[in-house]
Amino acid sequence: MDITLEKVDLVKERTGASYSEAKEALVISNGDVLDAIIYLEQKLKKENIDFKEEAKEESYKTETIEELKVWLKDLINKGNVTRIKVSKDGKKLVDVPVNAGIAAGIIAIVIPPILAFVVVAAVVTQVTIEITKADGSVEVVNKYISQAVNDVKDKASTMADKMKEKVQDVNEGIKTSHTAKKSDDESETTFTYTVNFSDEDDKE
């Protein structure tokens, strides 16, 4: 394997890599300049993808409804908020004035419309929250609300259990009704008799 300064310069020129990166690429590529360039391009591409994914994750952190409630409560309790507007895709969901000390009431008004979208979206929904402060300034916050997968599963499981119970109750009702009717029938007086035709034939 022959790694010369000329090869390192060629790799460095073509890729914009440092001397040490170009040399490392040549060592990995057994001194082949083209393979070294391809190796560095692929490495750079992978690093860019990783960076973009990381930036994307950081750009929107999802929150659960409970986390949103806590955030809103803290915001209202600070006392410098006069109005909260919540919208989704440009459509206003909630527009409510805020008075200090009634955080629970405000949260009770703000959360249900957001929750409705979260349940429909099932994964993540984006809402825009405009916070009007006492000094008249408006802060716009984009929130990405998610419902925990376990919460959805638990609710679905609970609903299925309730449906099973209802079906069992109906079945039990039908069985009980049928059994009671049968018991009533059995308490009635019944008569049985047998006709023996052979005896009648003997008499003749």
DRENBA-667039 format. One record per residue: residue number from 1; x negated, y, z negated of N, C-alpha, C, O in turn; residue in three letters. Coordinates in Angstrom, 2 decimals. Layout:
NUM; X; Y; Z; X; Y; Z; X; Y; Z; X; Y; Z; ALA;
...
//
This chain:
1; -0.86; -1.18; 0.00; 0.00; 0.00; 0.00; -0.90; 1.23; 0.00; -1.71; 1.43; -0.90; MET;
2; -0.72; 2.06; 1.05; -1.56; 3.24; 1.22; -0.72; 4.50; 1.02; 0.12; 4.83; 1.86; ASP;
3; -0.95; 5.20; -0.12; -0.22; 6.44; -0.39; -1.22; 7.59; -0.31; -2.08; 7.75; -1.17; ILE;
4; -1.07; 8.36; 0.74; -2.00; 9.48; 0.95; -1.29; 10.80; 0.65; -0.06; 10.86; 0.54; THR;
5; -2.11; 11.85; 0.51; -1.57; 13.19; 0.27; -0.70; 13.62; 1.45; 0.30; 14.31; 1.28; LEU;
6; -1.09; 13.21; 2.64; -0.34; 13.55; 3.85; 1.07; 12.98; 3.79; 2.04; 13.65; 4.16; GLU;
7; 1.19; 11.70; 3.33; 2.50; 11.07; 3.21; 3.35; 11.77; 2.14; 4.54; 12.01; 2.33; LYS;
8; 2.71; 12.10; 1.03; 3.42; 12.79; -0.07; 3.94; 14.13; 0.44; 5.08; 14.51; 0.16; VAL;
9; 3.08; 14.87; 1.20; 3.50; 16.17; 1.76; 4.69; 16.01; 2.71; 5.63; 16.82; 2.69; ASP;
10; 4.65; 14.96; 3.55; 5.75; 14.72; 4.49; 7.08; 14.47; 3.76; 8.11; 15.04; 4.12; LEU;
11; 7.04; 13.63; 2.73; 8.25; 13.31; 1.95; 8.74; 14.56; 1.24; 9.94; 14.85; 1.20; VAL;
12; 7.77; 15.32; 0.66; 8.12; 16.54; -0.07; 8.78; 17.57; 0.86; 9.78; 18.19; 0.50; LYS;
13; 8.20; 17.72; 2.06; 8.73; 18.67; 3.05; 10.15; 18.31; 3.48; 11.02; 19.17; 3.56; GLU;
14; 10.36; 17.03; 3.75; 11.66; 16.59; 4.27; 12.77; 16.58; 3.22; 13.94; 16.77; 3.56; ARG;
15; 12.41; 16.38; 1.96; 13.46; 16.21; 0.93; 13.54; 17.37; -0.06; 14.55; 17.54; -0.74; THR;
16; 12.48; 18.16; -0.15; 12.47; 19.23; -1.15; 12.13; 18.71; -2.53; 12.31; 19.41; -3.53; GLY;
17; 11.65; 17.47; -2.59; 11.29; 16.87; -3.88; 9.96; 17.44; -4.37; 9.21; 18.06; -3.61; ALA;
18; 9.69; 17.21; -5.65; 8.39; 17.63; -6.20; 7.34; 16.59; -5.78; 7.68; 15.54; -5.24; SER;
19; 6.04; 16.91; -6.03; 4.96; 15.97; -5.68; 5.15; 14.65; -6.42; 5.00; 13.58; -5.84; TYR;
20; 5.47; 14.73; -7.70; 5.60; 13.49; -8.49; 6.78; 12.65; -8.00; 6.69; 11.42; -7.95; SER;
21; 7.90; 13.31; -7.64; 9.06; 12.58; -7.12; 8.74; 11.93; -5.77; 9.12; 10.79; -5.52; GLU;
22; 8.03; 12.67; -4.91; 7.65; 12.14; -3.60; 6.72; 10.94; -3.75; 6.86; 9.94; -3.04; ALA;
23; 5.76; 11.04; -4.68; 4.82; 9.93; -4.91; 5.57; 8.71; -5.45; 5.33; 7.59; -5.02; LYS;
24; 6.47; 8.95; -6.41; 7.26; 7.85; -7.01; 8.08; 7.14; -5.93; 8.16; 5.92; -5.89; GLU;
25; 8.69; 7.93; -5.04; 9.50; 7.37; -3.96; 8.64; 6.53; -3.02; 9.07; 5.47; -2.57; ALA;
26; 7.43; 6.99; -2.72; 6.52; 6.24; -1.86; 6.07; 4.94; -2.52; 5.96; 3.91; -1.86; LEU;
27; 5.82; 4.98; -3.82; 5.41; 3.77; -4.55; 6.55; 2.74; -4.48; 6.31; 1.56; -4.20; VAL;
28; 7.80; 3.21; -4.75; 8.96; 2.31; -4.71; 9.17; 1.76; -3.30; 9.60; 0.62; -3.13; ILE;
29; 8.85; 2.58; -2.29; 9.07; 2.19; -0.89; 7.83; 1.55; -0.26; 7.77; 1.40; 0.96; SER;
30; 6.85; 1.16; -1.07; 5.62; 0.51; -0.60; 4.88; 1.33; 0.45; 4.34; 0.78; 1.41; ASN;
31; 4.86; 2.66; 0.27; 4.10; 3.54; 1.15; 4.79; 3.92; 2.43; 4.22; 4.66; 3.24; GLY;
32; 6.03; 3.44; 2.66; 6.76; 3.76; 3.90; 7.46; 5.11; 3.72; 8.31; 5.27; 2.85; ASP;
33; 7.08; 6.09; 4.57; 7.59; 7.46; 4.46; 9.10; 7.51; 4.67; 9.81; 8.17; 3.91; VAL;
34; 9.60; 6.83; 5.70; 11.03; 6.85; 6.01; 11.84; 6.26; 4.85; 12.85; 6.83; 4.44; LEU;
35; 11.42; 5.12; 4.33; 12.12; 4.50; 3.19; 12.10; 5.40; 1.96; 13.07; 5.46; 1.21; ASP;
36; 10.99; 6.11; 1.76; 10.86; 7.03; 0.63; 11.86; 8.18; 0.75; 12.50; 8.58; -0.22; ALA;
37; 11.98; 8.71; 1.98; 12.94; 9.81; 2.23; 14.37; 9.31; 1.98; 15.17; 10.00; 1.34; ILE;
38; 14.70; 8.12; 2.50; 16.05; 7.55; 2.32; 16.32; 7.32; 0.83; 17.42; 7.60; 0.34; ILE;
39; 15.31; 6.81; 0.12; 15.46; 6.55; -1.31; 15.80; 7.86; -2.06; 16.71; 7.89; -2.89; TYR;
40; 15.06; 8.92; -1.76; 15.28; 10.20; -2.44; 16.65; 10.81; -2.09; 17.30; 11.40; -2.94; LEU;
41; 17.07; 10.66; -0.83; 18.39; 11.17; -0.42; 19.51; 10.45; -1.18; 20.45; 11.08; -1.67; GLU;
42; 19.38; 9.12; -1.28; 20.40; 8.34; -2.00; 20.41; 8.69; -3.50; 21.47; 8.77; -4.12; GLN;
43; 19.22; 8.89; -4.04; 19.12; 9.24; -5.46; 19.77; 10.61; -5.71; 20.50; 10.79; -6.69; LYS;
44; 19.50; 11.55; -4.82; 20.07; 12.89; -4.94; 21.59; 12.85; -4.80; 22.32; 13.53; -5.53; LEU;
45; 22.06; 12.04; -3.85; 23.50; 11.91; -3.63; 24.18; 11.37; -4.88; 25.23; 11.87; -5.29; LYS;
46; 23.58; 10.34; -5.48; 24.15; 9.73; -6.69; 24.17; 10.74; -7.83; 25.15; 10.81; -8.57; LYS;
47; 23.11; 11.50; -7.98; 23.04; 12.51; -9.05; 24.11; 13.58; -8.86; 24.71; 14.04; -9.82; GLU;
48; 24.34; 13.96; -7.59; 25.38; 14.96; -7.29; 26.76; 14.44; -7.63; 27.58; 15.16; -8.20; ASN;
49; 27.02; 13.17; -7.28; 28.33; 12.57; -7.59; 28.54; 12.52; -9.09; 29.61; 12.88; -9.58; ILE;
50; 27.51; 12.08; -9.83; 27.60; 12.01; -11.29; 27.85; 13.39; -11.88; 28.66; 13.55; -12.80; ASP;
51; 27.14; 14.39; -11.34; 27.29; 15.76; -11.84; 28.71; 16.27; -11.58; 29.32; 16.89; -12.45; PHE;
52; 29.23; 16.01; -10.36; 30.58; 16.46; -10.03; 31.63; 15.80; -10.92; 32.57; 16.45; -11.37; LYS;
53; 31.45; 14.50; -11.17; 32.41; 13.79; -12.04; 32.39; 14.37; -13.45; 33.43; 14.57; -14.08; GLU;
54; 31.17; 14.64; -13.93; 31.02; 15.21; -15.28; 31.66; 16.60; -15.34; 32.35; 16.93; -16.30; GLU;
55; 31.42; 17.40; -14.31; 31.99; 18.75; -14.27; 33.51; 18.69; -14.19; 34.20; 19.50; -14.80; ALA;
56; 34.01; 17.72; -13.43; 35.46; 17.56; -13.30; 36.08; 17.20; -14.64; 37.12; 17.74; -15.03; LYS;
57; 35.44; 16.28; -15.35; 35.94; 15.87; -16.67; 35.96; 17.05; -17.63; 36.90; 17.23; -18.40; GLU;
58; 34.88; 17.85; -17.58; 34.79; 19.00; -18.48; 35.78; 20.09; -18.10; 36.27; 20.82; -18.96; GLU;
59; 36.08; 20.21; -16.79; 36.94; 21.29; -16.33; 38.37; 21.13; -16.82; 39.06; 22.13; -17.06; SER;
60; 38.84; 19.91; -16.98; 40.15; 19.76; -17.63; 40.15; 18.58; -18.60; 40.12; 17.41; -18.23; TYR;
61; 40.19; 18.96; -19.85; 40.28; 17.98; -20.92; 41.76; 17.79; -21.20; 42.48; 18.75; -21.46; LYS;
62; 42.21; 16.56; -21.14; 43.62; 16.33; -21.38; 43.91; 16.33; -22.88; 43.06; 15.97; -23.70; THR;
63; 45.11; 16.74; -23.21; 45.55; 16.76; -24.60; 46.86; 16.01; -24.71; 47.64; 15.96; -23.76; GLU;
64; 47.10; 15.44; -25.88; 48.39; 14.80; -26.11; 49.36; 15.87; -26.59; 48.95; 16.99; -26.90; THR;
65; 50.63; 15.53; -26.64; 51.65; 16.46; -27.13; 51.33; 16.89; -28.56; 51.50; 18.05; -28.93; ILE;
66; 50.86; 15.94; -29.37; 50.54; 16.26; -30.77; 49.41; 17.29; -30.85; 49.46; 18.22; -31.65; GLU;
67; 48.38; 17.12; -29.99; 47.27; 18.08; -29.97; 47.75; 19.46; -29.52; 47.28; 20.48; -30.02; GLU;
68; 48.68; 19.47; -28.56; 49.23; 20.75; -28.09; 50.01; 21.43; -29.22; 49.93; 22.65; -29.38; LEU;
69; 50.76; 20.65; -29.99; 51.52; 21.21; -31.12; 50.57; 21.87; -32.12; 50.83; 22.97; -32.59; LYS;
70; 49.48; 21.18; -32.44; 48.50; 21.72; -33.39; 47.89; 23.00; -32.86; 47.73; 23.97; -33.60; VAL;
71; 47.54; 23.01; -31.56; 46.94; 24.19; -30.93; 47.90; 25.37; -30.99; 47.50; 26.48; -31.35; TRP;
72; 49.18; 25.13; -30.64; 50.18; 26.19; -30.68; 50.39; 26.72; -32.10; 50.49; 27.92; -32.32; LEU;
73; 50.45; 25.80; -33.05; 50.66; 26.19; -34.46; 49.52; 27.09; -34.94; 49.75; 28.12; -35.58; LYS;
74; 48.29; 26.69; -34.63; 47.12; 27.50; -35.02; 47.18; 28.88; -34.38; 46.89; 29.89; -35.01; ASP;
75; 47.56; 28.89; -33.11; 47.64; 30.14; -32.34; 48.66; 31.08; -32.97; 48.38; 32.27; -33.16; LEU;
76; 49.83; 30.57; -33.29; 50.91; 31.39; -33.86; 50.56; 31.85; -35.27; 50.83; 32.99; -35.65; ILE;
77; 49.95; 30.95; -36.03; 49.60; 31.29; -37.42; 48.54; 32.39; -37.52; 48.42; 33.06; -38.55; ASN;
78; 47.76; 32.57; -36.45; 46.77; 33.66; -36.45; 47.46; 35.02; -36.46; 46.89; 36.02; -36.89; LYS;
79; 48.70; 35.05; -35.97; 49.53; 36.25; -36.10; 49.37; 37.34; -35.06; 50.05; 38.36; -35.16; GLY;
80; 48.51; 37.17; -34.07; 48.34; 38.25; -33.08; 49.00; 37.91; -31.74; 48.64; 38.49; -30.71; ASN;
81; 49.97; 36.97; -31.75; 50.68; 36.58; -30.53; 52.10; 37.12; -30.60; 52.79; 36.93; -31.60; VAL;
82; 52.55; 37.78; -29.53; 53.91; 38.34; -29.52; 54.85; 37.57; -28.58; 56.07; 37.65; -28.74; THR;
83; 54.31; 36.85; -27.62; 55.16; 36.11; -26.67; 54.39; 34.93; -26.10; 53.18; 35.00; -25.87; ARG;
84; 55.12; 33.83; -25.86; 54.53; 32.66; -25.21; 55.41; 32.28; -24.02; 56.62; 32.09; -24.16; ILE;
85; 54.78; 32.18; -22.85; 55.47; 31.72; -21.64; 54.81; 30.43; -21.19; 53.58; 30.32; -21.16; LYS;
86; 55.62; 29.45; -20.84; 55.09; 28.19; -20.33; 55.70; 27.96; -18.95; 56.91; 28.05; -18.77; VAL;
87; 54.84; 27.66; -17.98; 55.35; 27.38; -16.63; 54.63; 26.18; -16.03; 53.53; 25.82; -16.43; SER;
88; 55.30; 25.58; -15.05; 54.70; 24.45; -14.32; 54.96; 24.66; -12.85; 56.10; 24.85; -12.43; LYS;
89; 53.89; 24.63; -12.05; 53.98; 24.84; -10.60; 54.74; 26.12; -10.26; 55.54; 26.14; -9.33; ASP;
90; 54.49; 27.18; -11.02; 55.10; 28.48; -10.77; 56.53; 28.61; -11.30; 57.11; 29.70; -11.22; GLY;
91; 57.10; 27.54; -11.84; 58.46; 27.58; -12.37; 58.41; 27.76; -13.88; 57.75; 27.00; -14.59; LYS;
92; 59.13; 28.79; -14.37; 59.12; 29.10; -15.80; 59.92; 28.05; -16.57; 61.09; 27.80; -16.27; LYS;
93; 59.27; 27.44; -17.57; 59.94; 26.46; -18.41; 60.46; 27.11; -19.69; 61.58; 26.86; -20.12; LEU;
94; 59.61; 27.95; -20.29; 59.94; 28.59; -21.56; 59.37; 30.00; -21.57; 58.26; 30.23; -21.09; VAL;
95; 60.13; 30.95; -22.12; 59.65; 32.32; -22.33; 60.25; 32.76; -23.66; 61.43; 33.10; -23.74; ASP;
96; 59.42; 32.76; -24.69; 59.96; 32.99; -26.03; 59.13; 34.02; -26.80; 57.90; 33.94; -26.82; VAL;
97; 59.81; 35.01; -27.45; 59.07; 35.95; -28.29; 58.62; 35.25; -29.56; 59.27; 34.32; -30.03; PRO;
98; 57.51; 35.70; -30.11; 56.95; 35.06; -31.30; 56.96; 36.01; -32.48; 56.47; 37.14; -32.38; VAL;
99; 57.51; 35.55; -33.57; 57.44; 36.29; -34.84; 56.56; 35.48; -35.78; 56.67; 34.26; -35.83; ASN;
100; 55.70; 36.16; -36.52; 54.79; 35.46; -37.43; 55.59; 34.67; -38.46; 56.63; 35.12; -38.94; ALA;
101; 55.07; 33.50; -38.78; 55.67; 32.69; -39.85; 56.73; 31.70; -39.40; 57.26; 30.98; -40.23; GLY;
102; 57.05; 31.65; -38.10; 58.04; 30.67; -37.65; 57.44; 29.74; -36.59; 58.06; 29.46; -35.56; ILE;
103; 56.25; 29.27; -36.86; 55.55; 28.41; -35.91; 56.36; 27.16; -35.58; 56.43; 26.75; -34.42; ALA;
104; 56.97; 26.55; -36.60; 57.72; 25.30; -36.38; 58.88; 25.53; -35.41; 59.14; 24.70; -34.54; ALA;
105; 59.57; 26.66; -35.57; 60.70; 26.97; -34.68; 60.26; 27.18; -33.25; 60.91; 26.71; -32.32; GLY;
106; 59.14; 27.88; -33.07; 58.62; 28.15; -31.72; 58.20; 26.83; -31.07; 58.48; 26.59; -29.89; ILE;
107; 57.52; 25.99; -31.84; 57.05; 24.71; -31.31; 58.26; 23.85; -30.90; 58.21; 23.17; -29.88; ILE;
108; 59.33; 23.89; -31.70; 60.54; 23.13; -31.39; 61.17; 23.59; -30.07; 61.83; 22.80; -29.39; ALA;
109; 60.98; 24.86; -29.71; 61.52; 25.39; -28.45; 60.59; 25.08; -27.28; 61.04; 24.74; -26.19; ILE;
110; 59.27; 25.20; -27.51; 58.28; 25.08; -26.43; 58.03; 23.64; -26.00; 57.88; 23.37; -24.80; VAL;
111; 57.98; 22.70; -26.95; 57.55; 21.33; -26.66; 58.52; 20.52; -25.79; 58.05; 19.87; -24.85; ILE;
112; 59.84; 20.50; -26.04; 60.71; 19.59; -25.26; 60.62; 19.70; -23.73; 60.57; 18.67; -23.07; PRO;
113; 60.58; 20.92; -23.14; 60.45; 20.96; -21.67; 59.13; 20.37; -21.18; 59.08; 19.73; -20.13; PRO;
114; 58.06; 20.59; -21.94; 56.75; 20.03; -21.56; 56.80; 18.51; -21.68; 56.32; 17.80; -20.79; ILE;
115; 57.39; 18.03; -22.77; 57.49; 16.59; -23.01; 58.26; 15.91; -21.88; 57.91; 14.80; -21.48; LEU;
116; 59.29; 16.57; -21.38; 60.08; 16.00; -20.27; 59.20; 15.75; -19.06; 59.31; 14.71; -18.42; ALA;
117; 58.33; 16.71; -18.72; 57.43; 16.55; -17.57; 56.39; 15.47; -17.82; 56.03; 14.74; -16.91; PHE;
118; 55.90; 15.37; -19.06; 54.88; 14.37; -19.39; 55.46; 12.97; -19.23; 54.80; 12.08; -18.70; VAL;
119; 56.70; 12.79; -19.69; 57.33; 11.47; -19.58; 57.55; 11.10; -18.12; 57.33; 9.95; -17.73; VAL;
120; 57.99; 12.06; -17.31; 58.22; 11.80; -15.87; 56.90; 11.52; -15.17; 56.81; 10.58; -14.38; VAL;
121; 55.88; 12.34; -15.44; 54.58; 12.17; -14.78; 53.90; 10.90; -15.24; 53.13; 10.30; -14.48; ALA;
122; 54.16; 10.47; -16.46; 53.63; 9.25; -17.06; 52.12; 9.30; -17.32; 51.65; 8.64; -18.25; ALA;
123; 51.38; 10.05; -16.55; 49.93; 10.08; -16.77; 49.51; 11.45; -17.32; 49.31; 11.60; -18.52; VAL;
124; 49.37; 12.43; -16.44; 48.92; 13.76; -16.84; 49.75; 14.82; -16.12; 50.05; 14.68; -14.94; VAL;
125; 50.11; 15.86; -16.84; 50.81; 16.97; -16.20; 50.13; 18.28; -16.60; 49.68; 18.43; -17.74; THR;
126; 50.05; 19.22; -15.66; 49.41; 20.51; -15.94; 50.48; 21.56; -16.19; 51.44; 21.68; -15.42; GLN;
127; 50.31; 22.31; -17.28; 51.20; 23.44; -17.55; 50.34; 24.68; -17.74; 49.20; 24.60; -18.20; VAL;
128; 50.91; 25.84; -17.39; 50.22; 27.11; -17.58; 50.90; 27.83; -18.73; 52.11; 28.03; -18.73; THR;
129; 50.10; 28.22; -19.72; 50.63; 28.91; -20.89; 50.08; 30.34; -20.89; 48.87; 30.55; -20.93; ILE;
130; 51.00; 31.32; -20.85; 50.62; 32.73; -20.92; 50.89; 33.21; -22.34; 52.01; 33.14; -22.84; GLU;
131; 49.84; 33.71; -22.98; 49.94; 34.18; -24.36; 49.80; 35.69; -24.35; 48.73; 36.22; -24.04; ILE;
132; 50.89; 36.40; -24.71; 50.84; 37.85; -24.81; 50.45; 38.21; -26.23; 51.10; 37.79; -27.19; THR;
133; 49.36; 38.98; -26.36; 48.86; 39.33; -27.69; 49.40; 40.68; -28.14; 49.98; 41.43; -27.35; LYS;
134; 49.21; 40.98; -29.42; 49.75; 42.21; -30.02; 49.22; 43.46; -29.32; 49.93; 44.46; -29.24; ALA;
135; 47.99; 43.41; -28.80; 47.42; 44.59; -28.12; 47.89; 44.72; -26.66; 47.47; 45.63; -25.95; ASP;
136; 48.77; 43.80; -26.23; 49.31; 43.86; -24.87; 48.55; 43.03; -23.86; 49.03; 42.84; -22.74; GLY;
137; 47.38; 42.53; -24.23; 46.61; 41.70; -23.29; 47.27; 40.32; -23.15; 47.93; 39.83; -24.07; SER;
138; 47.09; 39.72; -21.99; 47.68; 38.41; -21.71; 46.57; 37.41; -21.42; 45.71; 37.65; -20.56; VAL;
139; 46.59; 36.31; -22.12; 45.61; 35.23; -21.91; 46.34; 34.08; -21.23; 47.37; 33.61; -21.70; GLU;
140; 45.78; 33.63; -20.11; 46.39; 32.51; -19.37; 45.55; 31.25; -19.60; 44.34; 31.24; -19.36; VAL;
141; 46.22; 30.20; -20.07; 45.52; 28.96; -20.38; 46.18; 27.83; -19.61; 47.40; 27.65; -19.67; VAL;
142; 45.37; 27.06; -18.89; 45.88; 25.86; -18.23; 45.65; 24.68; -19.15; 44.52; 24.42; -19.57; ASN;
143; 46.71; 23.97; -19.46; 46.62; 22.80; -20.33; 47.01; 21.56; -19.54; 47.99; 21.56; -18.80; LYS;
144; 46.23; 20.51; -19.71; 46.52; 19.23; -19.07; 47.02; 18.30; -20.16; 46.26; 17.85; -21.01; TYR;
145; 48.31; 18.01; -20.11; 48.93; 17.25; -21.18; 49.11; 15.81; -20.72; 49.61; 15.54; -19.63; ILE;
146; 48.69; 14.90; -21.58; 48.88; 13.48; -21.27; 49.60; 12.82; -22.43; 49.55; 13.28; -23.57; SER;
147; 50.26; 11.75; -22.10; 50.87; 10.95; -23.15; 50.01; 9.71; -23.26; 49.72; 9.05; -22.27; GLN;
148; 49.59; 9.40; -24.48; 48.71; 8.25; -24.66; 49.39; 7.02; -24.09; 50.58; 6.82; -24.28; ALA;
149; 48.61; 6.19; -23.40; 49.16; 4.98; -22.77; 49.82; 4.11; -23.82; 50.87; 3.52; -23.57; VAL;
150; 49.20; 4.01; -25.00; 49.77; 3.19; -26.06; 51.13; 3.70; -26.50; 52.02; 2.91; -26.79; ASN;
151; 51.29; 5.04; -26.54; 52.58; 5.62; -26.91; 53.65; 5.20; -25.93; 54.76; 4.83; -26.32; ASP;
152; 53.31; 5.25; -24.64; 54.28; 4.87; -23.61; 54.63; 3.40; -23.76; 55.81; 3.03; -23.70; VAL;
153; 53.60; 2.55; -23.95; 53.84; 1.12; -24.12; 54.71; 0.85; -25.34; 55.64; 0.05; -25.28; LYS;
154; 54.41; 1.54; -26.46; 55.17; 1.34; -27.69; 56.63; 1.71; -27.48; 57.52; 0.99; -27.92; ASP;
155; 56.87; 2.84; -26.81; 58.24; 3.28; -26.58; 58.98; 2.29; -25.69; 60.14; 1.97; -25.93; LYS;
156; 58.29; 1.79; -24.65; 58.91; 0.83; -23.75; 59.23; -0.47; -24.50; 60.28; -1.06; -24.31; ALA;
157; 58.30; -0.89; -25.36; 58.48; -2.11; -26.15; 59.65; -1.95; -27.11; 60.46; -2.86; -27.27; SER;
158; 59.73; -0.79; -27.76; 60.82; -0.51; -28.70; 62.14; -0.54; -27.96; 63.12; -1.10; -28.45; THR;
159; 62.19; 0.07; -26.77; 63.42; 0.09; -25.97; 63.83; -1.33; -25.59; 65.01; -1.68; -25.64; MET;
160; 62.85; -2.15; -25.19; 63.15; -3.53; -24.81; 63.70; -4.30; -26.01; 64.65; -5.07; -25.87; ALA;
161; 63.11; -4.10; -27.19; 63.58; -4.76; -28.41; 65.02; -4.37; -28.72; 65.84; -5.21; -29.09; ASP;
162; 65.31; -3.06; -28.57; 66.68; -2.58; -28.84; 67.67; -3.22; -27.88; 68.77; -3.60; -28.28; LYS;
163; 67.27; -3.34; -26.59; 68.15; -3.95; -25.60; 68.41; -5.42; -25.95; 69.53; -5.90; -25.82; MET;
164; 67.36; -6.13; -26.37; 67.51; -7.54; -26.76; 68.49; -7.68; -27.91; 69.36; -8.55; -27.90; LYS;
165; 68.34; -6.78; -28.93; 69.22; -6.82; -30.09; 70.68; -6.60; -29.68; 71.58; -7.27; -30.17; GLU;
166; 70.90; -5.64; -28.76; 72.26; -5.34; -28.29; 72.86; -6.57; -27.61; 74.02; -6.93; -27.86; LYS;
167; 72.07; -7.21; -26.74; 72.55; -8.39; -26.03; 72.87; -9.51; -27.02; 73.89; -10.19; -26.88; VAL;
168; 72.00; -9.70; -28.03; 72.23; -10.74; -29.03; 73.50; -10.45; -29.83; 74.27; -11.36; -30.13; GLN;
169; 73.70; -9.16; -30.18; 74.91; -8.78; -30.92; 76.16; -9.10; -30.12; 77.14; -9.62; -30.66; ASP;
170; 76.12; -8.77; -28.82; 77.28; -9.05; -27.96; 77.52; -10.56; -27.89; 78.66; -11.01; -28.00; VAL;
171; 76.43; -11.34; -27.70; 76.56; -12.80; -27.62; 77.12; -13.38; -28.92; 77.98; -14.25; -28.90; ASN;
172; 76.61; -12.88; -30.05; 77.09; -13.34; -31.36; 78.57; -13.02; -31.52; 79.34; -13.83; -32.04; GLU;
173; 78.97; -11.83; -31.05; 80.38; -11.43; -31.12; 81.27; -12.36; -30.32; 82.36; -12.73; -30.75; GLY;
174; 80.79; -12.74; -29.13; 81.56; -13.65; -28.28; 81.66; -15.02; -28.93; 82.73; -15.62; -28.94; ILE;
175; 80.54; -15.53; -29.47; 80.53; -16.85; -30.13; 81.46; -16.85; -31.33; 82.23; -17.79; -31.52; LYS;
176; 81.39; -15.80; -32.16; 82.20; -15.70; -33.36; 83.68; -15.69; -32.99; 84.49; -16.39; -33.61; THR;
177; 84.02; -14.91; -31.98; 85.40; -14.81; -31.52; 85.90; -16.17; -31.04; 87.01; -16.59; -31.35; SER;
178; 85.05; -16.86; -30.25; 85.41; -18.16; -29.69; 85.59; -19.20; -30.80; 86.53; -19.99; -30.78; HIS;
179; 84.67; -19.19; -31.79; 84.72; -20.14; -32.91; 85.97; -19.90; -33.74; 86.64; -20.86; -34.13; THR;
180; 86.30; -18.64; -34.00; 87.48; -18.32; -34.80; 88.74; -18.81; -34.10; 89.63; -19.36; -34.74; ALA;
181; 88.81; -18.62; -32.79; 89.97; -19.04; -32.02; 90.10; -20.56; -32.07; 91.20; -21.10; -32.20; LYS;
182; 88.96; -21.24; -31.97; 88.95; -22.69; -32.00; 89.44; -23.19; -33.35; 90.22; -24.14; -33.42; LYS;
183; 88.99; -22.54; -34.43; 89.39; -22.93; -35.78; 90.89; -22.75; -35.96; 91.55; -23.59; -36.56; SER;
184; 91.42; -21.65; -35.43; 92.86; -21.39; -35.52; 93.64; -22.48; -34.80; 94.67; -22.95; -35.29; ASP;
185; 93.13; -22.88; -33.64; 93.80; -23.93; -32.86; 93.81; -25.24; -33.63; 94.80; -25.98; -33.62; ASP;
186; 92.68; -25.54; -34.31; 92.57; -26.80; -35.04; 93.51; -26.84; -36.24; 93.90; -27.93; -36.66; GLU;
187; 93.88; -25.70; -36.81; 94.75; -25.68; -37.97; 96.22; -25.91; -37.59; 97.05; -26.19; -38.46; SER;
188; 96.54; -25.79; -36.30; 97.92; -26.05; -35.85; 98.23; -27.56; -35.94; 97.34; -28.39; -35.80; GLU;
189; 99.52; -27.88; -36.17; 99.93; -29.28; -36.25; 99.98; -29.86; -34.84; 100.55; -29.26; -33.92; THR;
190; 99.38; -31.02; -34.68; 99.38; -31.67; -33.36; 99.93; -33.09; -33.51; 99.76; -33.71; -34.56; THR;
191; 100.59; -33.60; -32.47; 101.14; -34.95; -32.47; 100.50; -35.73; -31.34; 100.25; -35.20; -30.26; PHE;
192; 100.24; -36.99; -31.61; 99.74; -37.87; -30.54; 100.62; -39.12; -30.50; 101.14; -39.56; -31.52; THR;
193; 100.78; -39.67; -29.34; 101.52; -40.93; -29.22; 101.00; -41.69; -28.03; 100.36; -41.14; -27.14; TYR;
194; 101.29; -43.02; -28.04; 100.83; -43.90; -26.98; 102.03; -44.68; -26.46; 102.84; -45.18; -27.24; THR;
195; 102.14; -44.78; -25.19; 103.21; -45.56; -24.56; 102.59; -46.84; -24.06; 101.62; -46.82; -23.30; VAL;
196; 103.15; -47.96; -24.48; 102.63; -49.26; -24.05; 103.64; -49.86; -23.08; 104.68; -50.37; -23.50; ASN;
197; 103.34; -49.81; -21.80; 104.26; -50.29; -20.77; 104.33; -51.81; -20.72; 105.33; -52.36; -20.25; PHE;
198; 103.33; -52.48; -21.16; 103.33; -53.95; -21.09; 104.39; -54.52; -22.03; 105.00; -55.54; -21.70; SER;
199; 104.64; -53.90; -23.19; 105.67; -54.38; -24.12; 107.05; -54.27; -23.49; 107.88; -55.16; -23.65; ASP;
200; 107.29; -53.20; -22.77; 108.58; -52.99; -22.12; 108.80; -54.04; -21.03; 109.92; -54.51; -20.85; GLU;
201; 107.76; -54.40; -20.33; 107.87; -55.41; -19.27; 108.20; -56.78; -19.85; 108.97; -57.54; -19.25; ASP;
202; 107.63; -57.12; -21.05; 107.85; -58.42; -21.69; 109.31; -58.57; -22.11; 109.88; -59.66; -22.03; ASP;
203; 109.91; -57.47; -22.56; 111.30; -57.51; -23.02; 112.22; -57.84; -21.87; 113.19; -58.57; -22.07; LYS;
204; 111.99; -57.36; -20.73; 112.82; -57.64; -19.56; 112.63; -59.07; -19.14; 113.25; -59.52; -18.17; GLU;
//
